[in-house]
């Protein structure tokens, strides 16, 4: 807690305003699920990751914030703003957060997956989304708050707050690196096989639905996706770095981790 005490002191002015700005209609849709375990925060790593005083590294469920500078890559727009805002929200709760574990409580990196809440039961994830400091993400089975978090992002997008001031949406042709992306394009080919469902967006990008998710995905979106314009989001993989790309195959692949990661546009 000593390390965070210094952080908290430096953020005192910003934290003063957090209490008056914390509660609002978008994030009120994510009510606190009863009495919460309150845990001290040792350090805020970035906008969606922090380390608790008990040693756990926590990845917030339901949002992905822009990356900070690392490994020679420059920071993404609003990455530092998201980190600073999370610092303020934690400081406003006296350096502690309420923790609710996800249905799947650990990711492949060993981090704890959890929803976080402020002192009055405010969803920290919804707060960041409502201010336009992150993107909604849905990774099965941790989707309990999907609807309210989607409402929070929608409010920021409509108001053009934070990263929505510009347009973070890209086309497949604009992809130049692996990582999180928000893509709009038309589905030009649909193929289903033992490997799942494959939705080709031109020659450069294919969306992949794993076999375990395919039934629920098709139940939501139906089978008539061919020719439809869609918005997809998720972590793009560069297949060229995985032993090369077969002739006629797209270089970029975006695995859809939940049906909510694809929206069919009007």
C-alpha positions in Angstrom: 0.0 0.0 0.0 2.9 2.4 0.5 3.5 2.6 -3.3 -0.1 3.4 -3.9 -0.1 6.0 -1.1 2.3 8.1 -3.1 0.2 7.6 -6.3 -2.9 8.6 -4.4 -1.4 11.7 -3.0 -0.3 12.8 -6.5 -3.8 12.3 -7.7 -5.6 14.0 -4.9 -7.0 16.9 -6.9 -8.3 14.6 -9.7 -9.7 12.2 -7.1 -11.6 15.1 -5.4 -13.8 15.4 -8.5 -14.3 11.7 -9.0 -17.1 11.4 -6.3 -19.3 13.9 -8.1 -18.6 12.3 -11.5 -18.8 8.6 -10.6 -22.5 8.0 -10.7 -24.5 8.3 -13.9 -27.1 6.5 -16.0 -24.8 4.4 -18.2 -22.9 2.6 -15.4 -25.9 2.5 -13.0 -27.0 -0.5 -15.1 -24.2 -2.6 -13.6 -25.4 -2.8 -9.9 -23.1 -4.2 -7.3 -23.9 -7.9 -6.6 -24.2 -7.7 -2.8 -21.5 -7.2 -0.3 -18.0 -7.1 -1.8 -14.5 -8.1 -0.8 -12.6 -4.9 -0.5 -8.9 -5.3 -1.4 -6.1 -2.7 -1.4 -4.4 -1.8 -4.7 -0.7 -1.8 -4.9 -0.2 -0.5 -8.4 -2.2 0.4 -11.5 -0.4 -1.1 -14.5 -2.5 0.3 -17.3 -6.2 1.1 -18.0 -7.4 -2.4 -17.6 -4.8 -4.1 -15.4 -3.8 -3.6 -11.8 -1.9 -5.3 -9.0 -3.6 -5.9 -5.6 -1.9 -5.7 -2.2 -2.4 -9.5 -1.8 -0.2 -10.1 -4.9 -2.8 -10.8 -7.4 -2.5 -9.3 -10.9 -6.1 -8.4 -12.0 -7.3 -8.0 -15.6 -10.6 -6.2 -15.7 -13.4 -8.1 -17.4 -15.4 -6.6 -20.2 -13.2 -3.9 -21.6 -9.9 -3.4 -23.4 -8.1 -0.1 -23.1 -5.6 1.3 -25.6 -2.0 0.1 -25.1 0.8 2.0 -23.4 4.2 2.4 -25.0 6.1 -0.9 -24.8 8.6 -3.1 -26.7 9.5 -0.2 -29.0 5.9 0.6 -29.9 4.5 4.0 -29.1 1.5 4.4 -26.9 -2.0 4.2 -28.5 -4.3 7.3 -28.3 -6.0 7.5 -24.9 -3.9 4.7 -23.4 -2.2 6.9 -20.8 -5.5 8.7 -20.2 -7.2 5.4 -19.3 -4.4 4.5 -16.9 -4.6 7.9 -15.2 -8.4 7.6 -14.9 -8.1 4.2 -13.3 -5.6 5.6 -10.8 -8.2 8.3 -9.9 -11.1 5.9 -9.5 -9.0 3.7 -7.2 -7.8 6.7 -5.2 -11.4 7.9 -4.8 -12.1 4.6 -3.0 -9.2 5.1 -0.6 -6.9 2.9 -2.6 -9.2 -0.1 -2.5 -11.6 -1.9 -4.9 -14.4 -4.3 -4.6 -13.6 -7.6 -6.4 -16.0 -10.0 -8.1 -14.3 -12.9 -9.8 -15.4 -14.0 -13.3 -17.0 -17.3 -14.0 -13.5 -18.1 -15.5 -11.3 -16.6 -12.9 -7.9 -16.8 -14.6 -6.6 -16.0 -18.1 -3.8 -17.8 -19.9 -1.2 -15.4 -18.4 -2.2 -16.4 -14.8 -3.9 -13.1 -14.2 -7.1 -12.9 -12.1 -10.2 -12.0 -14.2 -12.6 -9.9 -12.2 -15.2 -7.1 -12.2 -14.2 -4.2 -10.0 -16.4 -1.8 -8.0 -16.0 1.5 -6.2 -17.0 2.2 -2.6 -20.6 3.0 -3.5 -21.0 -0.1 -5.7 -20.1 1.7 -9.0 -18.8 -0.5 -11.8 -15.3 0.7 -12.6 -15.4 -1.1 -16.0 -18.6 0.7 -16.9 -17.2 4.0 -15.8 -14.2 3.7 -18.1 -16.4 2.6 -21.0 -18.8 5.5 -20.4 -16.0 8.0 -20.6 -14.7 6.6 -23.9 -11.5 5.2 -22.4 -11.9 1.6 -23.6 -13.6 -0.8 -25.9 -16.3 -3.3 -24.9 -15.1 -6.9 -25.2 -16.9 -10.1 -24.5 -14.9 -13.3 -23.9 -17.0 -16.4 -23.0 -17.9 -17.4 -20.4 -17.3 -14.0 -18.6 -20.3 -12.1 -20.0 -22.5 -11.6 -17.0 -22.4 -7.8 -17.3 -22.4 -7.7 -21.1 -25.6 -5.7 -21.6 -24.9 -2.9 -19.1 -21.3 -2.6 -20.3 -22.5 -2.4 -23.9 -24.8 0.4 -22.8 -21.9 2.3 -21.2 -19.8 2.1 -24.4 -22.8 3.1 -26.6 -23.4 6.2 -24.5 -19.7 7.3 -25.0 -19.8 6.5 -28.7 -23.0 8.6 -29.2 -21.5 11.5 -27.3 -18.1 11.1 -29.1 -16.2 11.0 -25.8 -12.6 9.9 -25.5 -11.4 7.6 -28.2 -14.7 8.0 -30.0 -13.8 11.7 -30.8 -12.1 10.4 -33.9 -12.8 7.2 -35.6 -11.0 4.1 -34.2 -12.8 2.0 -36.9 -10.5 0.5 -39.6 -10.9 -1.4 -42.8 -9.1 -4.8 -43.3 -6.7 -3.1 -45.7 -5.6 -0.7 -43.0 -4.3 -3.4 -40.7 -0.6 -3.3 -40.3 0.1 -5.0 -37.0 -1.4 -7.7 -34.7 -3.4 -6.5 -31.7 -6.8 -5.2 -30.8 -8.8 -3.7 -33.7 -12.3 -2.5 -34.5 -13.1 -3.4 -38.1 -15.9 -2.6 -40.5 -16.2 -4.4 -43.8 -18.5 -6.6 -45.9 -18.5 -10.4 -45.6 -17.6 -11.8 -49.0 -17.4 -15.5 -48.2 -18.7 -17.9 -45.5 -17.3 -21.3 -44.9 -18.0 -23.9 -42.2 -15.9 -26.9 -41.4 -14.5 -28.9 -38.5 -12.4 -26.0 -37.6 -15.4 -23.8 -37.0 -17.0 -20.9 -39.0 -14.9 -18.7 -41.3 -16.1 -15.3 -42.4 -13.9 -13.7 -45.1 -13.8 -9.9 -45.3 -12.0 -9.5 -48.6 -8.6 -11.0 -49.3 -6.8 -9.7 -46.2 -8.9 -10.6 -43.1 -10.9 -13.6 -42.0 -13.1 -13.8 -38.9 -13.0 -17.2 -37.0 -15.7 -18.7 -34.8 -14.4 -21.7 -32.9 -16.5 -24.9 -33.0 -17.5 -24.5 -29.3 -19.0 -21.1 -30.0 -20.5 -21.8 -33.4 -24.0 -22.9 -32.4 -24.6 -19.8 -30.1 -23.1 -17.5 -32.7 -25.3 -18.8 -35.5 -28.4 -18.7 -33.2 -27.8 -15.0 -32.7 -26.6 -13.9 -36.2 -28.3 -16.5 -38.4 -26.7 -18.0 -41.4 -27.5 -15.2 -43.8 -24.3 -13.2 -43.2 -23.0 -13.4 -46.8 -22.9 -9.9 -48.3 -23.7 -8.2 -45.1 -21.7 -5.3 -43.8 -20.5 -5.9 -40.2 -18.4 -4.4 -37.4 -16.1 -6.9 -35.8 -13.8 -6.4 -32.8 -11.1 -8.4 -31.2 -7.4 -9.3 -31.2 -6.1 -9.7 -34.7 -3.5 -12.4 -35.3 -0.8 -12.1 -38.0 -0.7 -15.5 -39.6 2.4 -14.6 -41.6 4.3 -14.8 -38.3 3.0 -18.3 -37.6 4.9 -20.1 -40.3 3.6 -18.3 -43.3 0.2 -17.9 -45.1 -1.1 -20.5 -47.5 -1.9 -19.3 -51.0 -5.4 -17.9 -51.2 -5.6 -17.4 -47.4 -5.9 -14.1 -45.6 -2.9 -12.8 -43.8 -4.9 -11.5 -40.8 -7.3 -13.6 -38.6 -9.6 -12.2 -36.0 -11.0 -14.9 -33.6 -14.5 -13.9 -32.4 -14.6 -14.7 -28.7 -18.4 -14.2 -28.4 -21.3 -13.4 -30.6 -21.3 -9.8 -29.2 -17.9 -9.2 -30.9 -19.7 -9.0 -34.2 -22.5 -6.6 -35.1 -24.4 -6.7 -38.4 -24.8 -3.1 -39.6 -27.9 -1.7 -41.3 
